[in-house]
Amino acid sequence: MLDEKLPVSLYYQLKEILIKKIKGNEWPVNTRIPTERELCELYRVSRITVRQALDELEKGGYLYRKQGKGTFVTIPKLEQRLGSFYSFSEEIRKMGAVPEANILEFIILESSDRISEILKIERGGKVYGINRLRKADKEPFAVETSYIPVAVAPGLVRESVEKDGLYNTLKTAYG
């Protein structure tokens, strides 16, 4: 329940409770959440408090509204640290959605200054340039570009990435 004695506003307390429900998958992606009136009754707060919490959750990418239909949980934004090794598919599964990838481009090219600096390789070194359309529950989610030094994964082929995914291919075939 919300506590008026806390130095934190009621709408913020409510927002944090609703975020926990979303992140805890109590309200999965595309689930309609309770109406404003139902939230008012459930948490014993004013409609203004509920609206402010819902507005912030919508701005934060947790909810979306359909006029005449209600308010729904959206697919959360992925937070990714550059330079770390991660699996988009694993992250999407954690959010309760089904991942999918379509390779748009798979080429070998010479690295630019920027790519060389990031990958810490010699300028003009050969890299795989892989562009993929990432989907969550069949809905387009992101276009992802990956650069992998050829020296790290010699013989990497499009078919392996399509079949097993980039992360799994690199992990199993190249350690």
N, C-alpha and C positions, 0 to 999 in steps of 0.2 A: 504494500500500500504506500501511498504518497504521504510524506511527512512535512506539514507546514512549518515545523520548527527548524527544519534544516536551513542552512544559509543558501541553498540551491533552489532556484525557482521550481514551481510545480510542473510547468511545461517541460523543463529540462529533465526532471525526474521521470516524467511520463515518457519522454522521448527515449531515455536510456532503458526503460522497461521494455518498450516496443522493439528497440534494437536487439535486446537479448532474445526476445521471442523470434525475431527474424534470423539472427545468427545461430540460435539454438535449433533452428529448423522446426520450431513449433508452428510457425507460419511459413510453409515452403513457398518457393518462387511461384508466382501467378495465383496465389491464394488471395481471395477477397478477405480483407480484415474487417473487424466489427465496424459498424457505422459510427459516426461522430456521437450520436445520441447514446449508442450502446457503450462507447468508451467513457462518456460522461457518467453514466450510471455505474459502470463497473469500477471506475477509479474515483468517483465522487468529486468530480471537478467540473468547472464551467466549460461551455462550448468553446469559448475563446482560448482556454488553456489547451484543449484538445486540438483545435485548429492550428495553433502555433506549433505544437509538437509535430503534427502531420505535415505542415508546410516545410518545416526543417528537414523532416525525413524524406520528403519528396525532393527538396533541393539537394540533399546529400546522396540521392540516388538509391534510396531504400524502397521507395514506394512510387507508384504512378496511379493517376486517377483516370477513370473513364466516366464521362458525364452520363448520368442516369444509371450507371452500373455499379459504381463503388470505387473503393481504393484497394489497390492490389500490391503485393510484394513483387518487386522487380529483381532481376538478376543483379547481384551486387557487383560493383566495379572491382576488378582485380587490382591488387596492389602488388607491384613487382619491383624488386630491387635490381637495378641494372648491374650486370656483371655476375649475378648469381645464377646457378644452374637450377632450373625449375621445370615442372611439367604443367603446362596449361591444362591438359586433360585431367590431371589429378586435382588441380585447383577447382575446375568446373564441377567435378564429381563431389568434392567437399561441399559445394554449394547446393547439391541435390539436383543438378542438371546433367544432361547427357552431352558429352563433348563430341565434336566432329571437326575434321580439318580437310580442306581442299587445297591442294598445291596449285598455286597460280603460276609460279615460276621457280625453276630449279636450274641454276646456271653456275658455271665456274667463271670467276672474274678476278681482275687484279685489284688488290685492296687500295682504297683511297688513303690519304693522310689520316683522316678521322678514324676509319676502320682499323688501320694499322696501329694507331695510337691506343685505341680501346683494347684491341686484341693483343697488343704488345708483340707485333710481328713487323718484319721489314716492309717498308712501303713497296707496293707492287706485288707483294706476296699473293699467291693464289688462295682464294677463299670460295667456298660454296655460298651463293646468294640464294636463299630460300624464302619465297613469299608465300604465305598461306592465309587463306580465309578461315578464321576460327569461328565455330558456331557453338551455341549452347541451346539444347533442345530445338535444333534445326533452325534457330534464329541467328542471323549474322551477329557476331559479337565484336570481332576485331580483325584487322589485317595485321599479321605479324611478319616481320622481316628478321631473319636470322642469318648471321655470317659465321661460318665455321671454317677455320684454316684447313686447307686440304691436307697439310702435314699432320694434323691431329686426327683426321678421319679419312685416310687414303682409300679410295674405292667406294666411298659413300655414293649410293644410287637412289634416285627418286623413288623407285619401287619399294625399297626398304622403309623409307620415310612414310610413304603412303600406307604401307601395310602395318608397320609397328609403331609409327610415330617417331619424331626426331629424338626425343629424350630417351626412349627405350632402345632405339637403334644405337645411339651413341653409348649408352650405358652397357648394353650387352655385347655389341660388336667391337667397341673400342675402349671399354673400361673407363 
